[in-house]
Amino acid sequence: MPKKKKEIIEERVEEVKTGSIENLDNEEIVEEPSVLDADKVDESLDEAPLIDEDILDEVIDEIVVSDEEAIKKISNAEKKRLEEEKKAMGNRWIPKTKLGKMVANGEITHISQILNKGLRIMEPEIVDVLLPELTDQNNQEVLNINMVQRMTDSGRKVRFSVMVVIGNRNGYVGIGKAKAKEVGPAIRKAINNAKLNIIQVKRGCGSWECKCGTAHTVPFRVNGKASSVKVTLIPAPNGLGLAVGGVGKKILALAGIKDVWSKTDGQTQTTVNFANAVMDALYQTNTISAQERDIKAIGIVTGNTN
């Protein structure tokens, strides 16, 4: 019969004491089956201490808090990853319109190709690519900042209305308006809107007092209107400067016009209407055509002189 476990252990202990250890690899060890007494098990369960409910609630709260912290860590890590991906991509522009794709592919290389055909610009990045000088802060002017309020059931909602003009000081200018809860975002939105409203301006030497043939003033008399404000721009001799109001000076300077006479009518203290009237007058320079000999004599230039 195979030896029981207890007998084998006793023999092993004796062998260790006497120093004579036999090889027991071939001996079988048979464990006695243990039989559990149901009554003893019930008694042990009854005697087991119960967990306090307050302690249990604290443990559950700790588990919940740890889970929330883990979720926050995961979300923060995800945000960090997205920011790193955005930085890695840089300011790379992905065009969405057909015109934007043509600009990105190099099929359109000059802004005049768009404006001469009367195509609508729907992405400000198009202007950033074709007229990169417009991103310079020296070529951007804030014309008006106005705080507007709207009464709602929850109280007054305050927003800021901003008007901005941009130009490369060489025949291209645009004006934009936007609203936002803060001034900074409103200015940025207005700049993007101004890029979408970019126009090219004809310049020349239309003054009979000068006839220098350089593009320093408007080539002919033009009129602009916005609401009650009317503005007339008259060619002026070289060196005169901009004889117009402060808002008009900013717009004309960014358009590349150095000398002009002006005549105004209406509520010119309204900045928005006055600015729109000046822009309308500049746009009218593109609606007047001239003969080839007059173009050479006056030195009419459309858009950029470069």
C-alpha positions in Angstrom: 0.0 0.0 0.0 1.2 3.5 -0.7 2.4 5.5 2.3 0.3 8.2 3.7 1.6 11.8 3.7 2.0 12.0 7.5 4.1 8.8 7.6 6.4 10.0 4.8 7.0 13.3 6.5 7.8 11.6 9.8 10.3 9.3 8.0 11.8 12.3 6.2 12.3 14.1 9.5 14.0 11.1 11.0 16.3 10.7 8.0 17.3 14.4 8.3 18.1 13.9 12.0 20.2 10.7 11.4 21.8 12.1 8.2 20.6 9.3 6.0 18.3 10.6 3.3 16.8 8.1 1.0 15.4 8.7 -2.5 11.7 9.1 -2.3 11.1 9.9 -5.9 9.4 6.6 -6.6 7.2 6.7 -3.6 3.7 7.8 -4.0 2.2 10.4 -1.7 -1.5 10.1 -1.2 -3.4 12.9 0.5 -6.2 12.1 2.8 -9.4 13.5 1.5 -10.6 16.3 3.8 -14.2 16.3 4.7 -15.8 19.6 5.7 -18.2 19.7 8.5 -21.3 21.8 7.4 -22.0 22.8 11.0 -18.5 24.2 11.5 -18.6 26.1 8.2 -21.9 27.8 9.3 -20.4 28.6 12.7 -17.3 30.2 11.1 -19.5 32.3 8.8 -21.7 33.4 11.7 -18.6 34.4 13.7 -17.1 36.5 10.7 -17.2 40.2 11.4 -19.6 42.3 9.4 -18.3 45.3 7.3 -19.5 48.7 8.5 -21.8 50.5 6.0 -19.9 53.8 6.5 -16.6 52.2 5.7 -18.2 50.5 2.7 -19.5 53.9 1.4 -16.0 55.4 1.9 -14.4 52.6 -0.1 -17.0 53.0 -2.9 -16.4 56.8 -2.9 -12.7 56.3 -3.2 -13.2 53.9 -6.1 -15.5 56.4 -7.9 -13.1 59.3 -7.3 -10.2 57.2 -8.5 -12.2 56.3 -11.6 -13.0 60.0 -12.3 -9.4 60.9 -11.9 -8.4 58.2 -14.3 -11.0 59.5 -16.8 -9.6 63.1 -16.4 -6.1 61.8 -16.9 -7.2 60.1 -20.1 -9.1 63.1 -21.3 -6.1 65.4 -20.6 -3.8 63.0 -22.4 -6.2 63.0 -25.3 -6.2 66.8 -25.4 -2.4 66.9 -25.2 -2.2 64.4 -28.1 -4.6 66.5 -30.2 -2.6 69.6 -29.5 0.6 67.9 -30.4 -0.9 66.7 -33.7 -2.2 70.2 -34.4 1.3 71.7 -33.8 2.8 69.0 -36.0 0.5 69.9 -38.8 1.3 73.5 -38.3 -0.8 76.1 -40.2 -1.2 73.8 -43.1 -4.3 74.8 -45.1 -6.7 72.2 -46.4 -8.8 73.9 -49.1 -12.5 73.1 -49.2 -13.7 75.0 -52.2 -12.8 74.5 -55.9 -11.2 77.9 -56.0 -9.1 77.1 -52.9 -7.9 73.9 -54.4 -6.9 75.7 -57.6 -4.9 78.1 -55.5 -3.3 75.3 -53.4 -2.3 73.4 -56.6 -0.7 76.5 -58.1 -3.2 76.9 -61.0 -4.0 80.5 -59.7 -0.9 82.5 -58.8 -2.2 86.1 -58.6 -5.2 87.6 -56.8 -6.2 89.5 -60.0 -7.0 86.2 -61.7 -9.8 85.8 -59.2 -11.0 89.4 -59.0 -11.0 90.1 -62.8 -13.4 87.1 -63.3 -15.7 88.2 -60.5 -15.2 84.9 -58.5 -16.3 84.8 -54.9 -13.6 84.2 -52.3 -15.0 82.0 -49.6 -11.8 81.0 -47.7 -9.5 83.7 -46.1 -6.5 81.4 -46.6 -6.8 82.1 -50.4 -5.9 85.7 -49.7 -3.2 84.6 -47.2 -1.5 82.6 -50.0 -1.8 85.2 -52.8 -1.3 88.3 -50.6 0.8 87.2 -47.7 1.7 90.9 -46.8 -1.9 91.3 -45.4 -1.0 89.2 -42.4 1.3 92.0 -41.2 -0.2 94.0 -38.4 1.0 97.2 -40.1 -1.4 96.5 -42.9 -4.4 96.1 -40.6 -6.4 98.9 -39.0 -9.3 98.8 -36.5 -11.8 101.4 -37.6 -14.5 101.0 -35.0 -15.2 99.0 -31.8 -18.7 99.2 -30.4 -20.4 97.4 -27.5 -23.8 96.2 -28.2 -26.3 94.7 -25.7 -29.3 92.4 -26.1 -31.9 91.9 -23.4 -32.9 88.3 -22.8 -34.9 86.4 -20.1 -31.6 85.7 -18.3 -30.4 89.3 -18.4 -28.4 91.5 -20.8 -26.0 89.8 -23.2 -23.0 92.0 -24.1 -21.2 91.6 -27.4 -18.6 93.6 -29.2 -19.0 94.8 -32.8 -15.7 95.5 -34.7 -14.9 96.9 -38.1 -11.5 96.3 -39.6 -9.8 97.4 -42.8 -6.8 95.6 -44.4 -4.6 96.4 -47.4 -1.2 95.9 -48.9 -0.7 99.6 -49.6 -0.4 98.8 -53.2 -3.8 98.5 -54.9 -5.7 95.9 -52.7 -7.9 96.7 -49.8 -10.7 95.0 -47.9 -13.1 95.9 -45.1 -14.8 93.5 -42.7 -17.2 93.5 -39.7 -17.8 90.9 -37.0 -19.3 90.4 -33.6 -18.1 88.3 -30.6 -18.3 88.2 -26.8 -14.8 89.5 -26.5 -12.8 92.1 -28.5 -9.9 89.9 -29.5 -12.0 87.2 -31.2 -14.2 89.9 -32.8 -11.1 91.5 -34.4 -9.8 88.2 -35.7 -13.2 87.4 -37.3 -13.4 90.8 -38.8 -10.0 90.4 -40.4 -11.0 87.2 -42.0 -14.2 88.8 -43.3 -12.1 91.7 -44.7 -10.0 89.1 -46.6 -13.2 87.7 -48.1 -14.2 91.3 -49.2 -10.9 92.2 -50.8 -11.1 94.4 -53.9 -8.5 95.9 -56.3 -8.3 99.6 -56.9 -7.3 101.5 -60.0 -4.8 104.3 -59.4 -3.1 106.8 -61.6 -2.4 110.5 -62.0 -5.8 112.0 -62.9 -5.1 115.5 -61.6 -4.7 118.3 -64.3 -2.4 120.0 -61.8 0.2 117.2 -61.9 0.3 114.9 -64.9 3.4 113.1 -63.5 2.1 109.8 -64.8 2.6 107.9 -61.5 0.0 105.9 -59.5 -0.4 108.2 -56.5 -4.1 109.2 -56.6 -7.4 108.1 -58.1 -7.4 108.3 -62.0 -10.7 110.0 -62.2 -13.5 111.4 -60.0 -15.6 108.7 -58.3 -18.6 108.7 -56.0 -19.5 106.3 -53.2 -22.6 106.0 -51.1 -23.6 104.1 -48.0 -26.9 104.9 -46.2 -27.1 108.7 -45.9 -23.3 109.2 -46.4 -22.0 110.2 -49.8 -18.3 110.5 -50.6 -16.6 111.9 -53.7 -12.9 111.3 -54.3 -11.2 113.8 -56.6 -7.7 113.3 -58.1 -5.1 115.5 -56.4 -1.6 116.6 -57.4 1.5 114.8 -56.0 2.4 115.9 -52.5 -1.0 117.1 -51.4 -1.8 114.2 -49.1 -5.1 112.8 -48.1 -7.7 115.6 -47.7 -10.3 113.4 -46.1 -11.6 112.3 -42.7 -9.6 110.1 -40.3 -11.5 106.9 -41.3 -11.1 107.7 -44.9 -7.4 108.3 -44.5 -6.8 104.9 -43.1 -8.7 103.1 -45.9 -7.1 105.1 -48.7 -3.6 104.7 -47.2 -4.0 100.9 -47.1 -5.3 101.0 -50.7 -2.1 102.7 -51.8 -3.5 106.1 -52.6 -1.3 109.0 -51.3 -3.0 112.1 -52.6 -6.7 112.9 -52.9 -9.3 115.6 -52.6 -12.7 114.6 -51.1 -16.2 115.9 -50.8 -18.7 114.4 -48.3 -22.4 114.7 -47.5 -24.6 113.1 -44.8 -23.9 111.8 -41.3 -20.2 111.3 -41.8 -19.6 110.9 -38.0 -21.2 107.4 -38.4 -18.0 105.4 -38.8 -19.5 102.3 -40.4 -21.4 104.2 -43.1 -18.5 106.5 -43.9 -16.1 103.6 -44.2 -18.5 101.7 -46.5 -19.0 104.9 -48.6 -15.2 105.3 -49.1 -15.0 101.6 -50.1 -17.8 102.0 -52.5 -16.0 104.9 -54.1 -12.8 102.9 -54.5 -14.8 100.0 -56.0 -16.3 102.4 -58.6 -12.8 103.0 -60.0 -13.1 99.5 -61.6 -16.4 100.3 -63.3 -15.1 103.2 -65.4 -13.2 102.2 -68.6 -10.7 104.4 -70.4 -9.1 104.4 -73.8 -5.6 103.1 -74.3 -4.1 106.5 -74.9 -5.7 107.8 -71.7 -4.4 104.9 -69.7 -0.9 105.6 -70.9 -1.2 109.3 -70.3 -2.7 109.1 -66.8 -0.6 106.0 -65.9 -3.6 104.0 -64.8 -2.6 100.9 -62.8 -5.1 98.2 -61.6 -4.1 96.5 -58.4 -0.5 95.8 -57.7 2.1 97.8 -59.5 4.8 95.1 -59.1 
